[in-house]
Amino acid sequence: MSANTHIVIIGTGGAGSEAALTIRRRDPECRITQITGSKLPFISRYELPRVFTGVNSWREILAHPPEFYDKYRIDVRRNSWVDHVDAKNKKILLRHKEEVSFDKLLVASGGGGYLPENLREFRPLMNGFGSYEDAINMRQSLPKKGHVIMLGGDMTGLDLARTLVAVGHRVTLVAGEQLFWPHEVSDDENMKFVAVLEKMGIKVVFDKKVTEVKKGTKGKPARRVVFDGGGGIDGDAVMPFCGLMPSLNFMIGANVDIERGLLVDPELKTTNDSIWAAGDVCQIWSPEENSYLFYYGWHYIKEMGKIAAINMTGGSKQISTDQDDHLYINKQGEIDSPYWIHG
């Protein structure tokens, strides 16, 4: 490619950052721009539980030091939100009305926490966990030996739960349909893994539908979760972990096929010849399953970024859609998952 070729990457997470580095190694001359709504450089969400183990600065959990971007000549546009992608004219419209032209585009915008309809009105009373700022706010607001009520129970939440328990907090999980998401486990396996969670110090509550999250009364903990039919739980914080929703509203009307995520072939190309996608935002065609599937986990996401970058720079490489996604019990007798990067 020539020095005039401009490759734009929407997202600075695992997939986007791996893609940027791979593109630069394969093409020393092209322009690379990464666009992110974050005010900070790339911090993996998988590293955020470390905030509760003594991390006091975002610099301690950066994926790359600031000089990395200068060394590889990667222009990172932080605090910049994409409003729309005009695929026909190869332009990106940012929220502040600036236009960015591209020759090739990688959508690696990831996903945000999904919140079921019945919980959305209570969002202001719940703590998120999608950013470093969220993690710090949570740590500062949680009292010593505080009680966290988790709703849902996806793998991101369970990873945080084991860290919270390890540093002396209490965790009660109100299990929902998202328990162990994105793993699919049978009923028999489900109870086996729940037993392990309880041995790990996580209390699990079943068959309770949450109807309300409200402020605690005077002299009580800060939050109360109310159940259908009466009763509830008091806690110092409420955190929903109900899976991810791909962040791709800006791709609506961009002349690419979308189901729940951007549909891509095993080379991670969308139905537009100038656009690829990688990470939580895309569904990859799986010949084995004869279907488009999501693939999660730190290692998978980085691999997607790398393969997309190879194909954007003239290669022809397919991602393996036969991935190990089994939940298992490790040698320490604890739940472990290929979606976690630490055990």
Contacts in CASP RR format, 6 or more apart in sequence:
PFRMAT RR
TARGET T0000
AUTHOR 0000-0000-0000
METHOD contacts of the structure
MODEL  1
MSANTHIVIIGTGGAGSEAALTIRRRDPECRITQITGSKLPFISRYELPR
VFTGVNSWREILAHPPEFYDKYRIDVRRNSWVDHVDAKNKKILLRHKEEV
SFDKLLVASGGGGYLPENLREFRPLMNGFGSYEDAINMRQSLPKKGHVIM
LGGDMTGLDLARTLVAVGHRVTLVAGEQLFWPHEVSDDENMKFVAVLEKM
GIKVVFDKKVTEVKKGTKGKPARRVVFDGGGGIDGDAVMPFCGLMPSLNF
MIGANVDIERGLLVDPELKTTNDSIWAAGDVCQIWSPEENSYLFYYGWHY
IKEMGKIAAINMTGGSKQISTDQDDHLYINKQGEIDSPYWIHG
1 27 0 8 1.000
1 29 0 8 1.000
1 30 0 8 1.000
1 313 0 8 1.000
2 29 0 8 1.000
2 30 0 8 1.000
3 29 0 8 1.000
3 30 0 8 1.000
3 31 0 8 1.000
4 31 0 8 1.000
5 27 0 8 1.000
5 29 0 8 1.000
5 30 0 8 1.000
5 31 0 8 1.000
5 103 0 8 1.000
5 104 0 8 1.000
6 30 0 8 1.000
6 31 0 8 1.000
6 33 0 8 1.000
6 101 0 8 1.000
6 102 0 8 1.000
6 103 0 8 1.000
6 104 0 8 1.000
7 23 0 8 1.000
7 30 0 8 1.000
7 31 0 8 1.000
7 32 0 8 1.000
7 33 0 8 1.000
7 102 0 8 1.000
7 103 0 8 1.000
7 104 0 8 1.000
7 105 0 8 1.000
7 106 0 8 1.000
7 312 0 8 1.000
8 33 0 8 1.000
8 34 0 8 1.000
8 35 0 8 1.000
8 92 0 8 1.000
8 100 0 8 1.000
8 102 0 8 1.000
8 104 0 8 1.000
8 105 0 8 1.000
8 106 0 8 1.000
9 16 0 8 1.000
9 19 0 8 1.000
9 20 0 8 1.000
9 32 0 8 1.000
9 33 0 8 1.000
9 34 0 8 1.000
9 35 0 8 1.000
9 105 0 8 1.000
9 106 0 8 1.000
9 108 0 8 1.000
10 34 0 8 1.000
10 35 0 8 1.000
10 36 0 8 1.000
10 82 0 8 1.000
10 85 0 8 1.000
10 92 0 8 1.000
10 105 0 8 1.000
10 106 0 8 1.000
10 107 0 8 1.000
10 108 0 8 1.000
10 109 0 8 1.000
10 250 0 8 1.000
11 34 0 8 1.000
11 35 0 8 1.000
11 36 0 8 1.000
11 108 0 8 1.000
11 109 0 8 1.000
11 110 0 8 1.000
12 34 0 8 1.000
12 36 0 8 1.000
12 38 0 8 1.000
12 41 0 8 1.000
12 42 0 8 1.000
12 76 0 8 1.000
13 36 0 8 1.000
13 42 0 8 1.000
13 44 0 8 1.000
13 63 0 8 1.000
13 108 0 8 1.000
13 110 0 8 1.000
13 301 0 8 1.000
14 42 0 8 1.000
14 44 0 8 1.000
14 63 0 8 1.000
14 108 0 8 1.000
14 279 0 8 1.000
14 298 0 8 1.000
14 301 0 8 1.000
14 302 0 8 1.000
14 305 0 8 1.000
15 108 0 8 1.000
15 110 0 8 1.000
15 278 0 8 1.000
15 279 0 8 1.000
15 280 0 8 1.000
15 301 0 8 1.000
15 302 0 8 1.000
15 304 0 8 1.000
15 305 0 8 1.000
15 308 0 8 1.000
16 34 0 8 1.000
16 106 0 8 1.000
16 108 0 8 1.000
16 278 0 8 1.000
16 305 0 8 1.000
17 34 0 8 1.000
17 42 0 8 1.000
17 63 0 8 1.000
17 64 0 8 1.000
18 301 0 8 1.000
18 302 0 8 1.000
18 303 0 8 1.000
18 305 0 8 1.000
18 306 0 8 1.000
18 309 0 8 1.000
19 106 0 8 1.000
19 108 0 8 1.000
19 278 0 8 1.000
19 305 0 8 1.000
19 306 0 8 1.000
19 308 0 8 1.000
19 309 0 8 1.000
19 312 0 8 1.000
20 32 0 8 1.000
20 34 0 8 1.000
20 72 0 8 1.000
20 74 0 8 1.000
20 309 0 8 1.000
21 72 0 8 1.000
21 74 0 8 1.000
21 309 0 8 1.000
22 305 0 8 1.000
22 306 0 8 1.000
22 309 0 8 1.000
22 310 0 8 1.000
22 313 0 8 1.000
23 30 0 8 1.000
23 32 0 8 1.000
23 309 0 8 1.000
23 312 0 8 1.000
23 313 0 8 1.000
24 32 0 8 1.000
24 72 0 8 1.000
24 73 0 8 1.000
24 74 0 8 1.000
26 309 0 8 1.000
26 310 0 8 1.000
26 313 0 8 1.000
27 313 0 8 1.000
30 313 0 8 1.000
31 75 0 8 1.000
32 72 0 8 1.000
32 73 0 8 1.000
32 74 0 8 1.000
32 75 0 8 1.000
33 74 0 8 1.000
33 75 0 8 1.000
33 76 0 8 1.000
33 77 0 8 1.000
33 100 0 8 1.000
33 102 0 8 1.000
34 74 0 8 1.000
34 75 0 8 1.000
34 76 0 8 1.000
34 77 0 8 1.000
35 77 0 8 1.000
35 80 0 8 1.000
35 82 0 8 1.000
35 92 0 8 1.000
35 94 0 8 1.000
35 100 0 8 1.000
36 42 0 8 1.000
36 76 0 8 1.000
36 77 0 8 1.000
36 78 0 8 1.000
36 79 0 8 1.000
36 80 0 8 1.000
37 78 0 8 1.000
37 79 0 8 1.000
37 80 0 8 1.000
37 81 0 8 1.000
38 78 0 8 1.000
38 79 0 8 1.000
38 131 0 8 1.000
39 78 0 8 1.000
39 79 0 8 1.000
40 58 0 8 1.000
40 78 0 8 1.000
40 131 0 8 1.000
40 132 0 8 1.000
41 62 0 8 1.000
41 63 0 8 1.000
41 64 0 8 1.000
41 66 0 8 1.000
41 69 0 8 1.000
41 76 0 8 1.000
41 78 0 8 1.000
42 62 0 8 1.000
42 63 0 8 1.000
42 64 0 8 1.000
43 58 0 8 1.000
43 61 0 8 1.000
43 62 0 8 1.000
43 63 0 8 1.000
43 131 0 8 1.000
43 132 0 8 1.000
44 61 0 8 1.000
44 63 0 8 1.000
44 298 0 8 1.000
44 341 0 8 1.000
45 129 0 8 1.000
45 130 0 8 1.000
45 131 0 8 1.000
45 156 0 8 1.000
46 159 0 8 1.000
46 297 0 8 1.000
46 298 0 8 1.000
46 340 0 8 1.000
46 341 0 8 1.000
46 342 0 8 1.000
47 61 0 8 1.000
47 341 0 8 1.000
48 61 0 8 1.000
48 129 0 8 1.000
48 130 0 8 1.000
48 131 0 8 1.000
48 132 0 8 1.000
48 134 0 8 1.000
48 135 0 8 1.000
48 160 0 8 1.000
49 135 0 8 1.000
49 159 0 8 1.000
49 160 0 8 1.000
49 163 0 8 1.000
49 164 0 8 1.000
50 60 0 8 1.000
50 61 0 8 1.000
50 163 0 8 1.000
51 61 0 8 1.000
51 132 0 8 1.000
51 135 0 8 1.000
51 136 0 8 1.000
51 138 0 8 1.000
51 139 0 8 1.000
52 135 0 8 1.000
52 139 0 8 1.000
52 160 0 8 1.000
52 163 0 8 1.000
52 164 0 8 1.000
52 167 0 8 1.000
52 169 0 8 1.000
53 163 0 8 1.000
53 166 0 8 1.000
53 167 0 8 1.000
55 61 0 8 1.000
58 132 0 8 1.000
61 132 0 8 1.000
68 74 0 8 1.000
69 75 0 8 1.000
69 76 0 8 1.000
77 100 0 8 1.000
80 94 0 8 1.000
80 95 0 8 1.000
80 96 0 8 1.000
81 94 0 8 1.000
81 95 0 8 1.000
82 92 0 8 1.000
82 93 0 8 1.000
82 94 0 8 1.000
82 95 0 8 1.000
82 109 0 8 1.000
82 250 0 8 1.000
83 93 0 8 1.000
83 94 0 8 1.000
83 95 0 8 1.000
83 250 0 8 1.000
84 92 0 8 1.000
84 93 0 8 1.000
84 250 0 8 1.000
84 253 0 8 1.000
84 254 0 8 1.000
85 91 0 8 1.000
85 92 0 8 1.000
85 93 0 8 1.000
85 105 0 8 1.000
85 107 0 8 1.000
85 250 0 8 1.000
85 251 0 8 1.000
85 254 0 8 1.000
85 275 0 8 1.000
86 92 0 8 1.000
86 93 0 8 1.000
86 254 0 8 1.000
87 105 0 8 1.000
87 254 0 8 1.000
87 255 0 8 1.000
87 256 0 8 1.000
87 272 0 8 1.000
87 274 0 8 1.000
87 275 0 8 1.000
88 255 0 8 1.000
90 101 0 8 1.000
90 102 0 8 1.000
90 103 0 8 1.000
90 105 0 8 1.000
90 274 0 8 1.000
91 99 0 8 1.000
91 100 0 8 1.000
91 101 0 8 1.000
91 102 0 8 1.000
92 99 0 8 1.000
92 100 0 8 1.000
92 101 0 8 1.000
92 102 0 8 1.000
92 105 0 8 1.000
93 99 0 8 1.000
94 100 0 8 1.000
102 274 0 8 1.000
103 274 0 8 1.000
104 274 0 8 1.000
104 275 0 8 1.000
104 276 0 8 1.000
104 312 0 8 1.000
105 274 0 8 1.000
105 275 0 8 1.000
105 276 0 8 1.000
106 275 0 8 1.000
106 276 0 8 1.000
106 277 0 8 1.000
106 278 0 8 1.000
106 305 0 8 1.000
106 308 0 8 1.000
106 309 0 8 1.000
106 312 0 8 1.000
107 248 0 8 1.000
107 251 0 8 1.000
107 262 0 8 1.000
107 270 0 8 1.000
107 275 0 8 1.000
107 276 0 8 1.000
107 277 0 8 1.000
107 278 0 8 1.000
107 281 0 8 1.000
107 282 0 8 1.000
108 277 0 8 1.000
108 278 0 8 1.000
108 279 0 8 1.000
108 281 0 8 1.000
108 305 0 8 1.000
108 308 0 8 1.000
109 246 0 8 1.000
109 247 0 8 1.000
109 248 0 8 1.000
109 250 0 8 1.000
109 281 0 8 1.000
110 244 0 8 1.000
110 246 0 8 1.000
110 247 0 8 1.000
110 279 0 8 1.000
110 280 0 8 1.000
110 281 0 8 1.000
111 244 0 8 1.000
111 245 0 8 1.000
111 246 0 8 1.000
111 247 0 8 1.000
111 280 0 8 1.000
111 281 0 8 1.000
112 130 0 8 1.000
112 244 0 8 1.000
112 245 0 8 1.000
112 246 0 8 1.000
112 247 0 8 1.000
112 280 0 8 1.000
113 130 0 8 1.000
113 240 0 8 1.000
113 242 0 8 1.000
113 243 0 8 1.000
113 244 0 8 1.000
113 245 0 8 1.000
114 178 0 8 1.000
114 242 0 8 1.000
114 243 0 8 1.000
114 244 0 8 1.000
114 245 0 8 1.000
115 123 0 8 1.000
115 240 0 8 1.000
115 242 0 8 1.000
116 242 0 8 1.000
118 210 0 8 1.000
118 211 0 8 1.000
119 126 0 8 1.000
119 151 0 8 1.000
119 210 0 8 1.000
119 213 0 8 1.000
119 240 0 8 1.000
119 242 0 8 1.000
122 212 0 8 1.000
122 213 0 8 1.000
122 214 0 8 1.000
122 238 0 8 1.000
125 213 0 8 1.000
125 214 0 8 1.000
125 215 0 8 1.000
125 223 0 8 1.000
125 238 0 8 1.000
126 151 0 8 1.000
126 213 0 8 1.000
126 237 0 8 1.000
126 238 0 8 1.000
126 239 0 8 1.000
126 240 0 8 1.000
127 134 0 8 1.000
127 137 0 8 1.000
127 138 0 8 1.000
127 141 0 8 1.000
127 237 0 8 1.000
127 238 0 8 1.000
127 239 0 8 1.000
128 134 0 8 1.000
128 138 0 8 1.000
128 239 0 8 1.000
128 240 0 8 1.000
129 135 0 8 1.000
129 138 0 8 1.000
129 156 0 8 1.000
129 157 0 8 1.000
129 160 0 8 1.000
129 239 0 8 1.000
129 241 0 8 1.000
138 237 0 8 1.000
138 239 0 8 1.000
141 222 0 8 1.000
141 236 0 8 1.000
141 237 0 8 1.000
142 148 0 8 1.000
142 169 0 8 1.000
142 236 0 8 1.000
142 237 0 8 1.000
143 236 0 8 1.000
145 168 0 8 1.000
145 169 0 8 1.000
145 170 0 8 1.000
146 169 0 8 1.000
146 170 0 8 1.000
146 235 0 8 1.000
146 236 0 8 1.000
146 237 0 8 1.000
147 169 0 8 1.000
147 170 0 8 1.000
147 171 0 8 1.000
147 172 0 8 1.000
147 221 0 8 1.000
147 234 0 8 1.000
147 235 0 8 1.000
147 236 0 8 1.000
147 237 0 8 1.000
148 161 0 8 1.000
148 164 0 8 1.000
148 169 0 8 1.000
148 170 0 8 1.000
148 171 0 8 1.000
148 172 0 8 1.000
148 235 0 8 1.000
148 236 0 8 1.000
148 237 0 8 1.000
148 238 0 8 1.000
148 239 0 8 1.000
149 171 0 8 1.000
149 172 0 8 1.000
149 174 0 8 1.000
149 223 0 8 1.000
149 225 0 8 1.000
149 233 0 8 1.000
149 235 0 8 1.000
149 237 0 8 1.000
149 238 0 8 1.000
149 239 0 8 1.000
150 157 0 8 1.000
150 161 0 8 1.000
150 171 0 8 1.000
150 172 0 8 1.000
150 173 0 8 1.000
150 174 0 8 1.000
150 238 0 8 1.000
150 239 0 8 1.000
150 240 0 8 1.000
150 241 0 8 1.000
151 174 0 8 1.000
151 176 0 8 1.000
151 210 0 8 1.000
151 225 0 8 1.000
151 238 0 8 1.000
151 239 0 8 1.000
151 240 0 8 1.000
151 241 0 8 1.000
151 242 0 8 1.000
152 173 0 8 1.000
152 174 0 8 1.000
152 175 0 8 1.000
152 176 0 8 1.000
152 177 0 8 1.000
152 178 0 8 1.000
152 179 0 8 1.000
152 240 0 8 1.000
152 241 0 8 1.000
152 242 0 8 1.000
153 173 0 8 1.000
153 175 0 8 1.000
153 176 0 8 1.000
153 178 0 8 1.000
153 179 0 8 1.000
153 180 0 8 1.000
153 181 0 8 1.000
153 241 0 8 1.000
153 242 0 8 1.000
154 178 0 8 1.000
154 179 0 8 1.000
154 180 0 8 1.000
154 181 0 8 1.000
154 182 0 8 1.000
154 241 0 8 1.000
154 242 0 8 1.000
154 243 0 8 1.000
154 244 0 8 1.000
155 180 0 8 1.000
155 181 0 8 1.000
155 182 0 8 1.000
155 183 0 8 1.000
155 296 0 8 1.000
155 337 0 8 1.000
155 339 0 8 1.000
155 340 0 8 1.000
156 241 0 8 1.000
156 243 0 8 1.000
157 239 0 8 1.000
157 241 0 8 1.000
158 173 0 8 1.000
158 180 0 8 1.000
158 197 0 8 1.000
158 202 0 8 1.000
158 241 0 8 1.000
158 335 0 8 1.000
159 340 0 8 1.000
160 239 0 8 1.000
160 241 0 8 1.000
161 171 0 8 1.000
161 173 0 8 1.000
161 197 0 8 1.000
161 202 0 8 1.000
162 200 0 8 1.000
162 202 0 8 1.000
162 334 0 8 1.000
164 171 0 8 1.000
165 171 0 8 1.000
165 200 0 8 1.000
165 201 0 8 1.000
165 202 0 8 1.000
170 203 0 8 1.000
171 201 0 8 1.000
171 202 0 8 1.000
171 203 0 8 1.000
172 202 0 8 1.000
172 203 0 8 1.000
172 204 0 8 1.000
172 205 0 8 1.000
172 233 0 8 1.000
172 235 0 8 1.000
173 179 0 8 1.000
173 197 0 8 1.000
173 202 0 8 1.000
173 203 0 8 1.000
173 204 0 8 1.000
173 205 0 8 1.000
174 205 0 8 1.000
174 208 0 8 1.000
174 210 0 8 1.000
174 225 0 8 1.000
174 233 0 8 1.000
175 194 0 8 1.000
175 204 0 8 1.000
175 205 0 8 1.000
175 206 0 8 1.000
176 242 0 8 1.000
178 241 0 8 1.000
178 242 0 8 1.000
178 243 0 8 1.000
179 190 0 8 1.000
179 194 0 8 1.000
180 190 0 8 1.000
180 193 0 8 1.000
180 327 0 8 1.000
181 242 0 8 1.000
181 243 0 8 1.000
182 243 0 8 1.000
182 294 0 8 1.000
182 296 0 8 1.000
182 325 0 8 1.000
182 339 0 8 1.000
183 325 0 8 1.000
183 326 0 8 1.000
183 327 0 8 1.000
183 337 0 8 1.000
183 339 0 8 1.000
185 193 0 8 1.000
185 327 0 8 1.000
189 327 0 8 1.000
193 327 0 8 1.000
193 329 0 8 1.000
193 335 0 8 1.000
194 204 0 8 1.000
196 329 0 8 1.000
196 333 0 8 1.000
196 334 0 8 1.000
196 335 0 8 1.000
197 204 0 8 1.000
197 335 0 8 1.000
198 204 0 8 1.000
199 333 0 8 1.000
199 334 0 8 1.000
200 334 0 8 1.000
200 335 0 8 1.000
205 233 0 8 1.000
208 227 0 8 1.000
208 228 0 8 1.000
208 232 0 8 1.000
209 227 0 8 1.000
209 228 0 8 1.000
210 225 0 8 1.000
210 226 0 8 1.000
210 227 0 8 1.000
210 228 0 8 1.000
211 226 0 8 1.000
211 227 0 8 1.000
211 228 0 8 1.000
211 229 0 8 1.000
212 225 0 8 1.000
212 226 0 8 1.000
213 223 0 8 1.000
213 224 0 8 1.000
213 225 0 8 1.000
213 226 0 8 1.000
213 238 0 8 1.000
214 223 0 8 1.000
214 224 0 8 1.000
214 226 0 8 1.000
215 222 0 8 1.000
215 223 0 8 1.000
215 224 0 8 1.000
216 222 0 8 1.000
216 223 0 8 1.000
216 224 0 8 1.000
216 234 0 8 1.000
217 224 0 8 1.000
220 234 0 8 1.000
221 234 0 8 1.000
221 235 0 8 1.000
221 236 0 8 1.000
222 235 0 8 1.000
222 236 0 8 1.000
222 237 0 8 1.000
223 234 0 8 1.000
223 235 0 8 1.000
223 236 0 8 1.000
223 237 0 8 1.000
223 238 0 8 1.000
224 232 0 8 1.000
224 233 0 8 1.000
224 234 0 8 1.000
224 235 0 8 1.000
225 232 0 8 1.000
225 233 0 8 1.000
225 235 0 8 1.000
225 238 0 8 1.000
226 232 0 8 1.000
244 280 0 8 1.000
244 296 0 8 1.000
246 260 0 8 1.000
246 261 0 8 1.000
246 262 0 8 1.000
246 280 0 8 1.000
246 281 0 8 1.000
246 282 0 8 1.000
247 281 0 8 1.000
248 258 0 8 1.000
248 261 0 8 1.000
248 262 0 8 1.000
248 281 0 8 1.000
251 258 0 8 1.000
251 262 0 8 1.000
252 258 0 8 1.000
254 272 0 8 1.000
254 275 0 8 1.000
255 271 0 8 1.000
255 272 0 8 1.000
256 262 0 8 1.000
256 263 0 8 1.000
256 270 0 8 1.000
256 271 0 8 1.000
256 272 0 8 1.000
256 275 0 8 1.000
257 263 0 8 1.000
257 270 0 8 1.000
257 271 0 8 1.000
259 283 0 8 1.000
259 292 0 8 1.000
260 283 0 8 1.000
260 294 0 8 1.000
261 281 0 8 1.000
261 282 0 8 1.000
261 283 0 8 1.000
261 294 0 8 1.000
262 270 0 8 1.000
262 277 0 8 1.000
262 281 0 8 1.000
262 282 0 8 1.000
262 283 0 8 1.000
263 270 0 8 1.000
263 271 0 8 1.000
263 282 0 8 1.000
263 283 0 8 1.000
263 285 0 8 1.000
263 292 0 8 1.000
264 270 0 8 1.000
264 276 0 8 1.000
264 277 0 8 1.000
264 282 0 8 1.000
264 283 0 8 1.000
264 284 0 8 1.000
264 285 0 8 1.000
265 284 0 8 1.000
265 285 0 8 1.000
266 284 0 8 1.000
266 285 0 8 1.000
266 287 0 8 1.000
266 318 0 8 1.000
266 319 0 8 1.000
266 321 0 8 1.000
267 307 0 8 1.000
267 311 0 8 1.000
267 316 0 8 1.000
267 317 0 8 1.000
267 318 0 8 1.000
267 319 0 8 1.000
268 276 0 8 1.000
268 277 0 8 1.000
268 278 0 8 1.000
268 282 0 8 1.000
268 284 0 8 1.000
268 304 0 8 1.000
268 305 0 8 1.000
268 307 0 8 1.000
268 308 0 8 1.000
268 311 0 8 1.000
268 319 0 8 1.000
269 275 0 8 1.000
269 276 0 8 1.000
269 311 0 8 1.000
270 276 0 8 1.000
270 277 0 8 1.000
276 308 0 8 1.000
276 311 0 8 1.000
276 312 0 8 1.000
277 308 0 8 1.000
278 301 0 8 1.000
278 304 0 8 1.000
278 305 0 8 1.000
278 307 0 8 1.000
278 308 0 8 1.000
279 295 0 8 1.000
279 300 0 8 1.000
279 301 0 8 1.000
279 304 0 8 1.000
279 305 0 8 1.000
280 294 0 8 1.000
280 296 0 8 1.000
280 301 0 8 1.000
282 294 0 8 1.000
282 304 0 8 1.000
283 292 0 8 1.000
283 293 0 8 1.000
283 294 0 8 1.000
284 292 0 8 1.000
284 293 0 8 1.000
284 294 0 8 1.000
284 295 0 8 1.000
284 304 0 8 1.000
284 319 0 8 1.000
284 321 0 8 1.000
285 291 0 8 1.000
285 292 0 8 1.000
285 321 0 8 1.000
286 292 0 8 1.000
286 293 0 8 1.000
286 321 0 8 1.000
287 321 0 8 1.000
288 321 0 8 1.000
288 322 0 8 1.000
289 321 0 8 1.000
293 321 0 8 1.000
295 301 0 8 1.000
295 304 0 8 1.000
295 319 0 8 1.000
295 321 0 8 1.000
295 323 0 8 1.000
295 325 0 8 1.000
296 325 0 8 1.000
296 339 0 8 1.000
297 338 0 8 1.000
297 339 0 8 1.000
297 340 0 8 1.000
297 341 0 8 1.000
298 339 0 8 1.000
298 340 0 8 1.000
298 341 0 8 1.000
299 338 0 8 1.000
299 341 0 8 1.000
300 323 0 8 1.000
300 338 0 8 1.000
303 319 0 8 1.000
304 319 0 8 1.000
307 317 0 8 1.000
307 318 0 8 1.000
307 319 0 8 1.000
310 317 0 8 1.000
311 317 0 8 1.000
323 338 0 8 1.000
324 338 0 8 1.000
325 338 0 8 1.000
325 339 0 8 1.000
326 338 0 8 1.000
327 335 0 8 1.000
327 336 0 8 1.000
327 337 0 8 1.000
328 335 0 8 1.000
328 336 0 8 1.000
328 337 0 8 1.000
329 335 0 8 1.000
329 336 0 8 1.000
330 336 0 8 1.000
330 343 0 8 1.000
336 343 0 8 1.000
END
